[in-house]
Amino acid sequence: MKSNTSQAAKNQYANNKVEHVGSFLRPLKLKKARYDFADRVIYQETLRQVADAEIHNLIDIQLDNDCTIMTDGDFRRGWWHYDFLEQFEGIQGYKTRDGLQFKDVITKAYDVRVTGKIDFPEDHPSLAHYRFLHQAIDGFATAKFTMPSPNTMLYPHLRNNRHYADRLGEYVEDLGQAYQKAIQALYNQGCRYIQINDGFWAYLCDAEQRAKERASGMNPDELADLAVQTLNIALANKPEDLIIALHIDRGNFLSSWLYQGGYAAIESFIFEKLHNIDRYLLEFDTERAGSFEPLAKLQGTNAEVFLGLISTKLETVEDKAQVIAKIHQASEYLPLEQLGLCPQSGFASMEEGNRISYDTQWKKLKLMNEIAQDVWG
């Protein structure tokens, strides 16, 4: 595991020990505007104005909650991934017959598919979205851009597509190169912090999913190697003052989940073979994520791990003493100075949001700040 990030860039975040994953519950006014736009009651410009105003409000609330790294809450997205991916050349969003089955809920019927050679367009809407956020924050905090990992396109029904049939190596190369362009384009807009959300690594942690891959003739470790290649290509020419965080969780929709299994199955891939990852934001709020032991792989590196010990799925606010105890347990495998604290996922990875109250998400952020002060000072 190596990183080209300069020490000066890392020093900017040395005292930052709390992060949120990025998405927040959508305000009612924004939800209504999105529904009205879908029903053709209002024009896109009206929706944009509502989103602009609500993002400004969110920035103020993040400031009130001592957030030094801020996002737009995913307020312009319906999905954490599809809105970004379907704007690539060669990727198309479409309505499906069935939604994705989580543990006990089903999403809306929608997906993306590969229709041609994958590339990043110069007019991708996310560039304007980031530019708005960057200007709205105006230097008093870091504007973080969150994006789905290119590995989101490695699930079986996406990698086994007609355009790249029997050319998986070319598929991985094109994905990585398209993301390399995306990262540079965001950097050119002033972005200096990107968070890559990668559920595919959680998929490879799940014994049931690994068994299905084997049954289809695919070795899960070979898939992990492909996932490493894709990200390493994407980050190969990363500017030295750009911070990269990798967020891994096991599914997040209406407080339900998709995968289970600890990090042991992928530890050597994500902690040793990936390059240019500065921070890992890792789910650890339930037993489904396994133990802290794999973190020992990062000993001797300058990578950080932010422990996702705060649930965004449950209304109950965590017990401070119990969370602090878990942080100290993790420090048995990785020094305390390399650790931080975060929620296990976003509060609303999809626009429906998790089954918690609007106020609770802010109580949980406040708790994290209190814990950080107690643990790291």
N, C-alpha and C positions, 0 to 999 in steps of 0.2 A: 504494500500500500504506500503510494507516494503522492505528493501533492506539489504543484508548482506555485501555490498561493504564497504570496510574500508575507514575511513576518509583520510588516507594517499593516497589511490588510487584516491579518489575524488579531493584531493588537487592538484594533478598533472595537473588537467584540469580546475582549478578554474578561471584562467585568459583567458581561451579559450572561446570566445563568437561568433566565426564563424566556421561553418562546411559546407562542401559540402556533398551531399548525396552519392556520390561514383562513379557514371558512368560518362564518358566523351565521346564526339564525337570521333569516331574512325578515326585515321589518314588514309589518302588515301592508303598509302603503306600497312597498316595492312588490310584494306578492300580488296585490291587486292589479298593479300596473302590468305585470308580466302576464297575468291571466287576461286582462283587457286587450293587450297586444295580440295574444294568441287568438282571441275571439274577434280580432279586427275592430275593436271598439275605439282604440287609440292608435296613433301613428308611431313609428319607431322613434322619431325625434322626441315625442312626449315620454316614451319609456326611457330614453337616454337621459333626459332631464331629471326624471325621478331618480334614476340610478345615481346620477352625479350628486344630487342633493343628499341621498342616503349614504353614499360613500364619504362625503364630507362629514356627516354626522358620526359615522363609524370612526373616522380618524380622530375626532374630538373625544369619543368615548375611549378609544385605545390610549390616547394621551392621558386621560383621567386615570387610567388603570396602569400607568407607568410602563406602557409598551414602548420599547426602544426599537423594535422591529415590527413594522406594520404592513398589513395587506388591505386590499379592497373588500375582503370578506367573501370573495367569489360572487359578489352581488350582481355581476353581469352574466353569470353562468347558471345554467339549469343543472348541469352535471359537472363534476370536478375534472372530467376527462374529455367527454365527447365534444363539448363546445370548442375546445382547443384543437383536438385532432381532426375534426371534420373540415377544418379550414385549410388543411394541408392539400397540396396537389397530390392526386392519387388516392385520397381517402375521402369517403362520402358517408354522411350520416343518413340513416333511413329508419322508417318505422318497421318493427318486426311483428311477428305474430304473438310472441310471448315476451314478458319481461324477464329479468335476471332473478333467479330464486336465491334469496338470502336464507338465513337460518329459519326465519318464520314470517318473512314478508317478501313481496315480489315488486320489483321496480316497474316503472312504465315500460311499455314495449318500444325499445329504441336501441340502436347499436350503430357501429360504424363498419365499413367494409372497404377493402382495397379494390380500386378500380383502374389503377395504372401506376406508372412510376412515381414513387413518393419523393416529394421535394417540399421545401418551405417557401411559400410565396412572399414577395416583398411587401405585399399589402395585407398581411395577416392581421386581423382585427386586434389581436392581443397587444400589438405594438402601440396602437393608439390607447388602449386600455391602460397599459403600463405608464405611458407618457402622462396621462391624466393623473394617475396615482402619484407619480414622482413629483409633478408640479404642485399637487394639492398638499403633499407633505412638506415640500419646500425646505428640506434640509434639517428639520428639527428631529427627524428620526430616519431610520433606514426603510426604504420602500422595498419590500420583498415581493418578488413575483413567484407564484406557484404554478407548476406545470406538471401534467402527467408524464411519467417516464416513457421513453420510446419502447420500453419493454412491455407496456400496455398492449402493444401490437403483436406480442409473441404468444398469446393464448392460441390454442389449437385452431379455432374457427377463423382466426385472423391470419396466422402465419401460413395456413394451408389454403392459400388463395390462388385463383387462376392466373393472375398476372405474373406472379413469381414462382409458379409451379416448378418444383424440383431445383429451385435456385435460392435456397435458404441463405447461403452466404451473401449473395447479392442483395437480398432483402434486408439483412442485418446491416450491410454497408450503407444502403440507401437511407435506412432509418437513422443510423448514426450521423450520416452526413447532413441530412435534413435538420436534425436537432442541433448539429454544430452551427448551421446557419441561423437557426432560431436563437440560440444563445448569443451569438455575435450580434444579431440584430437588436436584441434586448439590451445588450451592453452598450451598443451605439446610442440607445435612447437614454442612457444614464444608469441603467440597472447594475448594481454591484452585489446583489444577493439574490440567488435563485434557489428555490426549494423544489426538488424533483420528487413527486409522489409516485411510489412504485409498489403497487399491490401484487405484481407478478412474483416478487421475492417471497411474499407471504404465501402465495399459491404453491411455491416450491418448498415451503416449510410443511405443507399439509400432506400427511402420509396417504390419505385417500386420493388426493390429486396426483401424487407421485405414482401411485399404483395404476391409476388410469393411464398415465403417460406411458408407463412400461408396457401395459396391455396393448397400447396402440403401436408399440415398436420404438418409442422414443425414450432414451435414457435421460432421466431428470438432471443428472450432472452435466450432460451435454447441453441441455437447455440452459442450465446455469452458466455454462461457458459462453453460450450465445448472448445471454443477458449481460454478462461482463463485457463482451466485445462491443455490443451496441452502446452501452454507456461510455466505455472508454473512447470509442470513436467520437461520440457526441462531445466529450470533454477534452479531447486531445489538444486542442489549441485554445483552451480556456485562458483568458487574460489573467495575469498574476494578481490583480487586485479584485477579482471576482470571487466571492464566497459561494460555495456549493453545499447545500444540505440535502441529504437523502432521507426521505420519510417513508417508513414501511409500517403499514398496519394491515389488519386481517379483514377488511371490509367494514363499511360504515354507511348504513342507510336505515332511517327510522329506528335507530338504536339497535339494529340487528347487525349480524356479521356473516362472513363467508368462509373463512379458513381458520384452522387451528394447527398448532405445532410450534415448537421452539425454534430458535435460530441455529441450532447445532447443524442442521442439514445444509445450511448455506453459509456458515460462518467463514470458511476459508475463501469463499467467492467474494462476499461483500466486504470483508475486513482485510483481505490480503491481495486480492487480484484487481479490485477496483482502484482507479487512480483519480486524483483530484477531488476527492470527497473530503470536505472540511468538517462537516457535522453529520451525525446520524441522529434522526429523530425516530425513536423506536418504541413501539407499543410494548408496555409491560404491566398493564393494569389488571390483567386476569391471568390465570394459570394457562390459558390458551397460548400465551406467548413464551412459555417455558422459563428457564432460570436465567440469571445474570452471567453464568459461567462463560458463555461465548465471548463476552466483552474482553476477556483476558487476551484475545488475539490482537487487540489494539495497544497493548502495553508497549512502551518504547516508541510510539508514534505521536504525532501532534494532533491527531484527530480527536474530536469531542463526541460524546454521546449524551444526548438529552433524553432522559428517561420519561417515557410516556406513562406516568403513574396516576394521572388524573383522567378519569373517565368522562368522555363527552356523551356517553350513552345513558348515564344514570342521573336522575334528579338529585340523589343524595350527594351532599358535599363531603368529600373525603375527610378522614380524621388526620389532623396535622401530624401527630406523633407517629402514626402508622406509616405515613408517607416518608417522614424523616428516617424512620428505622429502615425502610426499604432502600433509601438512598445510601445509607451506610452499609447495607448488605452489598449493594452494587460496587461500593468502593473497595471491597475485598478483592475484586477482580480488575478494577481500573481505578487509578488514583482519583481522588475527589476533585482535584483541579481540572480533570478532563471530563467531568460530569456536569450536567445541567438538568433542568426539569421542564417538561412540556406536557400537554394533554396527549392522550394516546392517538387522537385523530382530530379532525375538524368538528365543529359543532353542527355543520350542515354541509357535508360533502356533496349533497344534492339539494336542490332548492326546497324540498319538503322539510328538511331539517330533522334532527334527532328529537326524541320524545323527552325533552327537558324544557324548562321555562326560560324565557328571555333573560330574566334576572339571574338565574342560576349560572349561566355561562360566565357572567361577570364576577359572581361570587367565587367561582373556581379560579379565575385568573387572579383575583385578589389573594386567595389562599396560596397560590403558587408564589406570588411575590413575598408573602410572609414567610413561607418555607425557605425560599432562597436567602432571605435576610438571616434567618436562623442558622442555616447550614453553611453558607459561604460568606456571610457578612456584607 
